[in-house]
Amino acid sequence: MTQKKKHGAKRADGQGAPRGAAQHACGPDCGHAHAGDGHAHDAHGHDHGHAHPPAPSGGIYLVSPSSAVQAPERLELACARLAAEGFKTRLDRGALSVHQRFAGTDRQRLAGLARAIRQKHPIVMASRGGYGLGRLLPAIDWKAVADSGKRFVGMSDFTAFNLALLAQTGAESYSGATAVADFGAEAPDELTVALFGEMMRGELEILSFETPDADPVDCRGILWGGSLAMTASLVGTPYLPKVRGILFLEDVAEHPYRVERMLTQLWQAGVLQRQKAIVLGHFSNYRLAPHDRGFDMPEVLKWLRRTVKVPVVTGLPYGHVPTKATLPVGRKVGLATEDGMAYLVLDEHTH
């Protein structure tokens, strides 16, 4: 992979798109620039045999492995909207269970995941994030999850599942859209919906986005990451992947000093400096205090670059925000920056 326009991501000004590449450009006026090239997609670059070949969108089985769904009507709305996008849906019988803050007891939530493995739909989507998956990790049959061939999708607390599956089996899963937050929203983000569909159908080859302050980078590696808090929480456990790849991170309601503290943990654990690049999504919904005296996320970025000395790319459309990409955790991808744009090559079979 080289840092040339032939990578094919459409620039914000409409230039630089290759012929025949399925791709998306994300910027302030992010448009839908998608075209199929008619080629069959190869497996996703794994050596472990659990890569997911492209398939029709199929159906989605909805489970609740973390916090309880607070508004069941939003989950019903999500099912209707997913159906309108061509995805048949089925709700796990425990998806609306409630036990304390959780969507059922640990045993009930584990049973829901076990049913998800056995049912026929090819995609398993988390209803929401919240908290609770971390305490289930030792009891999950990871080999059965990987061998099922299901495409597991979630975000936030679901990062624990994404990373544990990768660490335990090398299998691929997805981080991005969730049922309630995205498809059950009052006004779903059109790009989030489109990117999810294209990723599930194996159509999305390149994701490009604006990154005015990115470090120069041109690399290939395993894409992994998710919630910074959940990633840091797995340090010292058998559920943190030992990957030298491309680490993507986001978080919500975490003050910049907490973000820096979690990054410090990953740095001092030897994780950050092993990466080929660090790609940052949105760090949203935090509140500064008067005594911060100018300490904000830009200062954290300065510290990160100065300390870790790994290329840092900002602006990834991902996080607890309306517009988000659905990303393949565990897939070998390419990453390059050029002229204020970043290009994440998700399927390199034509590049």
Secondary structure, 3 states (H helix, E strand, C coil): CCCCHHHCCCCCCCCCCCCCCCEEEECCCCCCCCCCCCCCCCCCCCCCCCCCCCCCCCEEEEECCCECCCCHHHHHHHHHHHHHCCCEEEECCCCCCCECCECCCHHHHHHHHHHHHHCCCCEEEECCCCCCCHHHHHHCCHHHHHHHCCEEEECHHHHHHHHHHHHHHCCCEEECCCHHHHHCCCCCCHHHHHHHHHHHCCCCCEEEEECCCCCCCEEEEEEEEEEHHHHHHCCCCCCCCCCCCEEEEEEECCCHHHHHHHHHHHHHCCCHHHCCEEEEEEEECCCCCHHHCCCCHHHHHHHHHHHHCCCEEECCCCCCCCCCCCEEECCEEEEEEECCEEEEECCCCCC
